[in-house]
Amino acid sequence: MGLNVAVTSDLLAALRDDLFSADYTADNLDAVWGSDAASALRRGQREPARRAVDPGPRLGTIATAFVLGLPVDRSRLGDALPLLGVDGAVELGLVRLDGALAFPLLDLRPHAFVDEAGVGGWWIASDLGEAALRHAIPENHVLGVGGASLTLAGLMVGERVDSVLDLGTGCGIQALHSARHSRRVVATDISDRALELAAFNARLNGAAGIETRAGSLFEPVAGERFDRIVSNPPFVITPRTDGVPAYEYRDGGLVGDALVASVIRGAEQHLVPGGIAQLLGNWEYRDGDDGLERVGGWLDSTGLDAWVVEREVQDAALYAETWIRDGGVLPRTDEFDRMYGAWLDDFAARGVTQIGFGYVTLRRPAEGAPTLRRLERLDGQLGHNPTGLGAHISATLAAHDAQHAMTDGGLAAATLVVAGDVTEQRHYWPGDEHPTVMDLRQGGGFGRTFPLGTALAAVVGACDGDLPLGAICAAVADLLDVDGAELLAEVLPSVRELLMVGMLRLG
Ligand SMILES: C[S@@+](CC[C@H](N)C(=O)[O-])C[C@H]1O[C@@H](n2cnc3c(N)ncnc32)[C@H](O)[C@@H]1O
């Protein structure tokens, strides 16, 4: 299929109007077949939805063709898309005709979101998946909006900027999100097909300012700098062995985790001072060495502020199984075992025992040397972040800058307040008057827990924006009958950490 977006603008406008008048929204889509069938679809099983859907009404016809990937009666398609018409759908590359039936060539589904700018919805075209094709997807498959896409979109810092680079744009979902807060977006990919679909989706959804460019990694933007870089790169570690498919959507063609290292190392040259890069990645644990430290090694060659959050670690065998299955190969088959062997050989060649996954935030300092290097494991449930984690990430960077700029004396003179989403938990042995464990719980952000000692609990409890920290420490020291300066020195590192993670704020 070739999508000529330049000559299909009118057709895309007709399609947009048809999808709009058919009320083709994410909520309505689930209602077409019910929540159980919707859950089955998310697991890649379309049979419950196929049984539940009535292909007669407009929504049923559109959903049957473009979500379930099933042929529909061509006259029904014409009724469902009256402005575009069947011929327009053929011209756009949405369907091919065979007798009385129209066979879908693309997946096209609604995507609803909430970000800092408000609620919104798009229609996203991508390649038909395995459930629709009834066979393994080809290596040049262009993925729709998946779990990793949603994760990165939710991490995006949303302050208004002039320019964003979306490296490895695929269907263009990050470019679309970026266009909500950026004047222009450059969306790159090695896949021409992905770029066609990204342009198709930008036009279909009326998003302005998105330019697509072909090429690997930072090649298409040589010599250019951006306010933001976002990338859900093809980070899946894949053996470079004959017979193991190299899916463009997940595998950048390099050995091990080298592609993620390249994006991290290359970001600095393409960020303006103060610019931020956000990406997802995998990293290897080799020969018992820590994977996060490995990422730290990549960062050593840059002058970037860095905050890396490892969300998950999988052992090498589980990782291999996950990604072999993702490619549509069934377990307990010879094909599966052959690939499993290739993956395990590849890991063994580099001494890889585990693979980490996480979020990387990089920032080119506005001036001077980097001041932030934070590599941490946070594998628990996230807090409640109705518009995503982006606002929290932005606030964390600002909080780092503010507290880093303050001397200990300055901090002692400052007034602090406990953030509104923080609660204190106390655990008692039954019958005891005093708690055995106390901690602070963060309701939003990463949903952190922070352990409290007696002095810190008393200090934090008094942080209501009234007295300066130093005066609070002096009063608490009096109560506990300890030295005031010593207590201040004891709690200051924790106070800095609580400020950094957003559990305390400068009043
Ligand atoms: C995991 S998909 C991400 C798609 C989309 N940005 C999202 O968030 O859903 C990775 C994309 O990177 C592209 N890609 C693969 N190798 C690349 C490379 N060397 N340089 C740039 N893009 C590449 C793939 O074609 C694919 O579209």
The ligand as an SDF file (V2000), in Angstrom:
LIG
                    3D

 27 29  0  0  0  0  0  0  0  0999 V2000
    8.5560    1.2410   19.4420 C   0  0  0  0  0  0  0  0  0  0  0  0
    8.1960    2.0490   17.9340 S   0  0  0  0  0  0  0  0  0  0  0  0
    7.5760    3.6000   18.5520 C   0  0  0  0  0  0  0  0  0  0  0  0
    6.4870    4.1700   17.7250 C   0  0  0  0  0  0  0  0  0  0  0  0
    5.8000    5.3920   18.3360 C   0  0  0  0  0  0  0  0  0  0  0  0
    6.7270    6.4880   18.5090 N   0  0  0  0  0  0  0  0  0  0  0  0
    5.1270    5.0650   19.6490 C   0  0  0  0  0  0  0  0  0  0  0  0
    5.5030    5.6470   20.6760 O   0  0  0  0  0  0  0  0  0  0  0  0
    4.2430    4.2100   19.6600 O   0  0  0  0  0  0  0  0  0  0  0  0
    9.8370    2.4560   17.3590 C   0  0  0  0  0  0  0  0  0  0  0  0
    9.8930    3.1440   16.0220 C   0  0  0  0  0  0  0  0  0  0  0  0
   11.2780    3.3980   15.7390 O   0  0  0  0  0  0  0  0  0  0  0  0
   11.5100    3.1500   14.3700 C   0  0  0  0  0  0  0  0  0  0  0  0
   12.9450    2.8360   14.1880 N   0  0  0  0  0  0  0  0  0  0  0  0
   13.5480    1.6210   14.1540 C   0  0  0  0  0  0  0  0  0  0  0  0
   14.8730    1.7750   14.0080 N   0  0  0  0  0  0  0  0  0  0  0  0
   15.1170    3.1030   13.9460 C   0  0  0  0  0  0  0  0  0  0  0  0
   16.2780    3.8710   13.8030 C   0  0  0  0  0  0  0  0  0  0  0  0
   17.4780    3.3050   13.6930 N   0  0  0  0  0  0  0  0  0  0  0  0
   16.1610    5.2180   13.7650 N   0  0  0  0  0  0  0  0  0  0  0  0
   14.9400    5.8090   13.8830 C   0  0  0  0  0  0  0  0  0  0  0  0
   13.8040    5.1220   14.0390 N   0  0  0  0  0  0  0  0  0  0  0  0
   13.8820    3.7780   14.0660 C   0  0  0  0  0  0  0  0  0  0  0  0
   10.5850    2.0230   14.0200 C   0  0  0  0  0  0  0  0  0  0  0  0
   10.3400    1.9680   12.6240 O   0  0  0  0  0  0  0  0  0  0  0  0
    9.3570    2.3540   14.8660 C   0  0  0  0  0  0  0  0  0  0  0  0
    8.4560    3.1310   14.1290 O   0  0  0  0  0  0  0  0  0  0  0  0
  1  2  1  0
  2  3  1  0
  2 10  1  0
  3  4  1  0
  4  5  1  0
  5  6  1  0
  5  7  1  0
  7  8  2  0
  7  9  1  0
 10 11  1  0
 11 12  1  0
 11 26  1  0
 12 13  1  0
 13 14  1  0
 13 24  1  0
 14 15  1  0
 14 23  1  0
 15 16  2  0
 16 17  1  0
 17 18  1  0
 17 23  2  0
 18 19  1  0
 18 20  2  0
 20 21  1  0
 21 22  2  0
 22 23  1  0
 24 25  1  0
 24 26  1  0
 26 27  1  0
M  CHG  2   2   1   9  -1
M  END
$$$$
